[in-house]
Structures are given as C-alpha cells and as structure tokens.
C-alpha cells in the first residue's frame, strides 16, 4: 500500500479549502441588513437576531 501524496489530500478529505459556500449563504442576510440600515433599537436588534437564527 502506498502513502498518500500531498496533492491527494483534497481527494481524501473532500473539504473545500475556501469558505465561499458559507459566504454565499450569508450574502442575502447581509445585503438585507445593509439596505434596511440595520436596527435602530435594542428591540429591533433582538427581533432581527431571532428571525435570522430561525431562517
């Protein structure tokens, strides 16, 4: 049995080396926050946190 080479690690672990997928998943939430100017109160902040955690 041969030892795996450094360029075989991507095939072995099947884990992407970047976080593009995570960033794409959050993009719509970040844009919505930006165009709504965020929350203007503590209650608004807590409501938005709750809604975004459910989604």
N, C-alpha and C positions, 0 to 999 in steps of 0.2 A: 504494500500500500504506500502511495506517495504522499508526501506532505503537501498541504495546500500552499499555493504561492500567494504573494501579496495581491496580485490582480484578481485572484479568485474570491477575495473576501466579499465583494459585492454580490456575488452569486450565492455565497454561503449564507450570509445574514439576511439578504433581501430587505435591507433597511436603507432608505434613501439617505444620501449624505447631506441633504439640504432640508430646510423647513418650509419649502414653498407651499406644500399642501396645507399646512397649518395656517400660513399667512393668507392663502386664498380663502380658507374657511372663515377667517375673521374679517376679511375685507368689507363685506356688506355691513357688518355691525359698526365698524369704524367709520365708514362713509356716512351711515345714518346718524351717528353721533356728531360727526363734523357738520353736516348740513342742518342739524337741529340746534346747533350751538351748545350741545351738551345739556346738562340740567342746571337750572338756576337756583335750586334749593336742595336742602338735605333730603326732603321727602321725595323730590323728583329723582335724585341720585339713587336712593334706596329702591324706588319703583323700577327704575331702568335696570339696576343690578338684578332684581328679581326676575323681570321679564327676559333679560338676556341669558340668565342662567337656565331658564326653562327651555328656551329655544336651543 
